[in-house]
Amino acid sequence: MFVCKKNSRRSQMAEGFARKLGIGKIEVTSAGLEASHVDPVTVEVMSEVGVDISHQTSKSLNEFNPENYDAVISLCGCGVNLPESWVLREDFQDWQLEDPEGQSIETFRQVRSQIKERVEYLIQFLSNEKANI
């Protein structure tokens, strides 16, 4: 589970990369502390690198059961605001990446690159276990 405040930008990027790069290795979902919308600039910068997230939707974490996930990744430092049942999953990480909301497209691209690197490492780390993220 990739989680962020509104499931609009960072967690959507992470879900897109994990779906594409982890196909057949991991299952992935993203959600927010609250649901919002997928930022159109996020869709645009992901399409620049061949990842189509136009079909993804913003979802609330309340729609999911923590017991269904082995790994929970917070992308915004929101781990302190997550219910304990999410933080106590087998693998919890808090990446604390900058929110590109309202920033230049170059900032979106920089955040995208940081997320891709971390997702690649995460997939490598978890793929041996067929983890649910």
N, C-alpha and C positions, 0 to 999 in steps of 0.2 A: 504494500500500500504506500503510494506516494501521497503525502498530505501537505497542504499549504493552507493559507488563510481562506482564500475564496475559490481555489481550484480553477484559476483563470489563466495563469501564465506558467510559472515554474513547474508545478506538479503536472500540468498538461504536457509540457516539453518532456519531462522525465517519463511519463507514461508512453508518449509517442516513441521516444528512443528505445525504451525497454521492450515495447511491442515489436519493433522492427529488428533490433539487435539481439533480442533474447528469444526469438521465435523458436519454439520447440524445446526451449530450455527452462523458461520460467513463465508464470502467469502473472499478470499485472493489472492493477487498478489504481486510480487516483481519486482523491476526494478533498474537500475543504472543510474547515471548521464551520463554514457556511457555504451554500451553493451560490453561484453567481452566473457568469457566462464565460465562454472561452474567448479571450481577447483576440480580435482579428489580426493584430500585429504578430501575435504568437503563431497563429496559423500561417501567416506569411513567411516568417523567418524559418519555421520548420520546413515549409515547402521548398525553400532555397537549398536545403540539404537533402531533399528527396524523401521527407517524412510527412505524410499526409495525416494531419490531425483534425481535418475539417469535420469529421464524423463524431469526434469526441464531444462529450457534454460535461458541464460542471455538475458535480454531485456533492451532496453533504455526507460527511463522515457518519452521521447518524443512520444512514441507509445500510451500513455494513456492520458485520460482526467481527470483532478483533480476533476471535478464535480461528477464523478462516485464513489468517495471514501469519506467515512465519517472520516476515521482515516488514518493518514500518520505517519509512524514511520521511522525516520532516525536512522541507526545503527552505523554511522561513524562520526557523527558531521558535516555531509554535509548539514545540514539544512540551514546554511547561504548561501549556493550555490544554493538552490532550488528556482525556480520561486515563487513569492509571492502567486500565486493561489494555490500552494501545501501547503505552510506553514499555510495558513488561513483556512484549512479544520476544521471541527468541533472539531477534536481531533488531535493535532500535538504533537509528542514527539520526542526528540533527545536523544537516549540512549548512544551514544558515547562509543561504545565497541571497544576494541583493535582489530586491523586487524591481523589475524594469518598468513597472507601471508609470506612465507619463514621461518616460525617458526617451532618448533618441533610439532609433532603430539599431544603431551600433551597440548600445547598451544591451538591447535584446539579444543581439548576436553574441556578445561576450558571455552573457548568462547562459545562452544556448550551448556555447562551447564548454563552459564549466560543467554544465549538467551532462553533456554527452560523455565527457571524460569520466565523471563519477559513475554514470550508469554503466559504462563499459567495464569499469573495475568491479562494480557491484554484481553484474551478470557473471563475470568470471568467478567471483568469490562464491556466489550462491548456486550457480548452475549445476554443480555436482549433486545438489540435494533436490532439484526440481522444486524450488521454493515458490511459494505464493507471496508476491509483493504487492 
